[in-house]
Amino acid sequence: MRFTDEAEYFVSEASVYRLLKAHDLITSPAYIVIKAAEEFRDKTTAPNQLWQTDFTYLKIMGWGWYSLSTVLDDFSRFIVAWKLCATMKAQDVTATLDLALTASGLDQMTVVHRPRLLSDNRSSYVASDLADWLDERNIEHVSVEPPIIRRPRAKSSAGVRRSRTGSCSSITTCPAISNARSRPSSSPITMPAITRA
């Protein structure tokens, strides 16, 4: 820390980590290796047994960011329904599922086995509104449990160091970066501590 404090240079965490690793002074973080299965555990044998749903971000020039909600049939790999949404709420999911039920004809017939719905654990898919909607239509919801993977700590953005102590968070900026941005004052910028309730 003496070098960065006296010479007013910033050294990123990634650079320090790379140098320590190059001289065998630190070991790599332990990663959990997850191997994909050779085949699906619960294979589908016909259309409308399992539907997969997800959101995809799209940037439409001149309009902004939108989300594309899709329902895909697992057996045929056919997109049963899709809807361009401005939000990713449970109402958007139910609207897309209504389109899928209409497109497949399952909204007008009585069937013994409704399609199961496979999704990730995004907030719109675990919402109680969606759970109630699926219960009303006798559709089973299967969500994918993401594996817990250890990841290296996120790098701090250029010149900003975040430190947490006790119930306070403080953000300080490195003097070299603040000078390089030609601030009127050569003193480092310090933001007040944010206390958590």
C-alpha positions as CSV (number, residue, x, y, z in Angstrom):
1,M,0.0,0.0,0.0
2,R,3.0,2.3,0.5
3,F,3.7,2.5,-3.3
4,T,0.1,3.4,-4.2
5,D,-0.3,5.9,-1.3
6,E,3.0,7.8,-1.9
7,A,3.4,7.5,-5.6
8,E,-0.3,8.0,-6.2
9,Y,-0.6,5.1,-8.6
10,F,-3.4,2.6,-8.8
11,V,-2.8,-1.1,-9.1
12,S,-5.8,-3.2,-9.9
13,E,-6.6,-6.4,-7.9
14,A,-6.4,-8.4,-11.1
15,S,-2.8,-7.2,-11.7
16,V,-1.8,-8.1,-8.2
17,Y,-3.4,-11.5,-8.5
18,R,-1.8,-12.2,-11.8
19,L,1.7,-11.3,-10.5
20,L,1.3,-13.3,-7.3
21,K,0.1,-16.3,-9.3
22,A,3.0,-16.0,-11.8
23,H,5.5,-16.3,-8.9
24,D,3.6,-19.1,-7.3
25,L,2.7,-17.0,-4.2
26,I,-1.0,-17.7,-4.5
27,T,-3.1,-20.6,-5.6
28,S,-6.0,-20.5,-8.0
29,P,-9.5,-20.4,-6.4
30,A,-11.2,-23.8,-6.3
31,Y,-13.7,-24.2,-9.1
32,I,-16.5,-26.8,-9.1
33,V,-16.4,-28.6,-12.4
34,I,-19.8,-29.5,-13.6
35,K,-20.1,-32.0,-16.3
36,A,-23.2,-32.2,-18.5
37,A,-25.1,-35.4,-18.5
38,E,-25.1,-37.5,-21.7
39,E,-28.9,-37.3,-22.0
40,F,-31.9,-35.7,-20.2
41,R,-33.2,-37.5,-17.1
42,D,-36.9,-37.0,-18.0
43,K,-37.1,-37.4,-21.7
44,T,-40.2,-36.3,-23.5
45,T,-41.8,-38.7,-26.0
46,A,-44.5,-36.5,-27.6
47,P,-45.3,-32.8,-28.1
48,N,-46.9,-30.7,-25.3
49,Q,-45.4,-32.8,-22.5
50,L,-42.8,-30.2,-21.4
51,W,-42.6,-26.5,-22.3
52,Q,-39.5,-24.4,-21.6
53,T,-39.9,-20.7,-21.0
54,D,-37.4,-17.9,-20.7
55,F,-36.8,-14.2,-21.3
56,T,-34.2,-12.9,-23.8
57,Y,-33.0,-9.3,-23.8
58,L,-33.2,-7.5,-27.1
59,K,-32.1,-4.0,-28.0
60,I,-34.4,-2.5,-30.6
61,M,-32.8,0.5,-32.3
62,G,-34.7,3.7,-31.5
63,W,-36.9,2.0,-29.0
64,G,-34.6,0.7,-26.3
65,W,-34.3,-2.6,-24.4
66,Y,-37.1,-5.1,-24.5
67,S,-37.5,-8.7,-23.3
68,L,-38.7,-11.5,-25.5
69,S,-40.7,-14.1,-23.6
70,T,-40.8,-17.5,-25.4
71,V,-42.4,-20.8,-24.8
72,L,-40.6,-23.7,-26.5
73,D,-41.9,-27.3,-26.8
74,D,-39.2,-29.6,-25.5
75,F,-40.0,-32.6,-27.8
76,S,-40.3,-30.8,-31.1
77,R,-38.1,-27.8,-30.3
78,F,-40.8,-25.6,-31.8
79,I,-41.5,-22.2,-30.4
80,V,-45.1,-22.5,-29.4
81,A,-45.6,-18.8,-28.5
82,W,-43.6,-15.6,-28.0
83,K,-44.3,-12.1,-26.8
84,L,-42.2,-8.9,-26.9
85,C,-42.5,-7.3,-23.4
86,A,-41.3,-4.1,-21.9
87,T,-41.0,-5.7,-18.5
88,M,-40.3,-9.2,-17.1
89,K,-43.2,-9.5,-14.7
90,A,-45.3,-12.6,-13.9
91,Q,-48.1,-11.0,-16.0
92,D,-45.8,-11.1,-19.0
93,V,-45.2,-14.8,-18.4
94,T,-48.9,-15.6,-18.0
95,A,-49.7,-13.6,-21.2
96,T,-47.2,-15.7,-23.1
97,L,-48.5,-18.9,-21.6
98,D,-52.0,-17.9,-22.6
99,L,-50.8,-17.4,-26.2
100,A,-49.1,-20.9,-26.0
101,L,-52.3,-22.6,-24.7
102,T,-54.3,-20.9,-27.5
103,A,-51.7,-21.8,-30.2
104,S,-51.6,-25.5,-29.1
105,G,-55.4,-25.7,-28.7
106,L,-55.0,-26.9,-25.1
107,D,-57.2,-24.0,-23.9
108,Q,-60.3,-25.5,-25.6
109,M,-59.9,-29.2,-24.8
110,T,-59.9,-31.3,-21.7
111,V,-56.7,-33.2,-21.4
112,V,-55.5,-35.5,-18.7
113,H,-51.9,-34.4,-18.7
114,R,-51.2,-30.7,-19.2
115,P,-47.7,-29.7,-20.2
116,R,-45.1,-29.2,-17.4
117,L,-43.4,-25.9,-17.4
118,L,-39.6,-25.7,-17.1
119,S,-38.0,-22.3,-16.2
120,D,-35.2,-20.8,-14.3
121,N,-35.6,-19.2,-10.9
122,R,-36.0,-15.6,-12.1
123,S,-38.4,-13.6,-9.9
124,S,-41.2,-13.6,-12.5
125,Y,-41.1,-17.4,-12.5
126,V,-41.2,-17.9,-8.8
127,A,-43.8,-15.2,-8.2
128,S,-47.0,-16.3,-6.3
129,D,-49.1,-14.8,-9.1
130,L,-47.7,-17.2,-11.6
131,A,-48.0,-20.1,-9.1
132,D,-51.7,-19.3,-8.7
133,W,-52.2,-19.0,-12.4
134,L,-50.5,-22.4,-13.0
135,D,-52.6,-24.1,-10.3
136,E,-55.8,-22.8,-11.8
137,R,-54.9,-24.4,-15.1
138,N,-53.4,-27.6,-13.5
139,I,-49.9,-27.0,-15.0
140,E,-47.0,-28.4,-13.0
141,H,-44.0,-26.0,-12.7
142,V,-40.5,-27.4,-12.8
143,S,-37.7,-24.9,-12.0
144,V,-34.1,-25.4,-12.7
145,E,-32.0,-25.2,-9.5
146,P,-28.7,-23.5,-10.5
147,P,-25.6,-25.1,-9.1
148,I,-23.7,-23.1,-6.5
149,I,-20.4,-22.2,-8.1
150,R,-17.6,-20.4,-6.4
151,R,-16.4,-17.4,-8.4
152,P,-13.5,-15.2,-7.8
153,R,-14.3,-11.8,-6.2
154,A,-15.6,-9.2,-8.6
155,K,-13.1,-6.6,-9.7
156,S,-13.7,-3.1,-8.5
157,S,-14.2,-0.5,-11.2
158,A,-11.4,1.8,-12.3
159,G,-10.0,3.5,-9.2
160,V,-13.0,2.8,-6.9
161,R,-12.4,0.7,-3.9
162,R,-15.4,-0.6,-1.9
163,S,-14.8,-1.6,1.7
164,R,-17.3,-2.9,4.2
165,T,-16.8,-2.9,7.9
166,G,-19.5,-3.8,10.4
167,S,-22.7,-2.0,9.5
168,C,-21.1,0.7,7.3
169,S,-20.1,0.8,3.7
170,S,-17.7,3.4,2.4
171,I,-16.6,4.2,-1.1
172,T,-13.3,6.0,-1.7
173,T,-11.6,6.9,-5.0
174,C,-7.9,6.5,-5.7
175,P,-6.0,9.8,-6.0
176,A,-4.3,8.9,-9.2
177,I,-7.5,8.2,-11.0
178,S,-9.2,11.4,-9.7
179,N,-6.2,13.4,-10.8
180,A,-6.2,11.8,-14.2
181,R,-9.8,12.8,-14.7
182,S,-8.6,16.4,-14.3
183,R,-10.7,17.3,-11.3
184,P,-10.3,20.9,-10.0
185,S,-8.9,19.7,-6.7
186,S,-5.9,17.3,-6.5
187,S,-7.2,15.8,-3.3
188,P,-8.9,12.4,-3.4
189,I,-12.7,12.2,-3.7
190,T,-14.3,10.6,-0.7
191,M,-17.9,9.8,-0.5
192,P,-19.7,9.6,2.9
193,A,-20.2,6.3,4.6
194,I,-23.6,4.7,4.0
195,T,-25.0,3.1,7.1
196,R,-27.3,0.2,6.9
197,A,-30.4,0.0,9.1
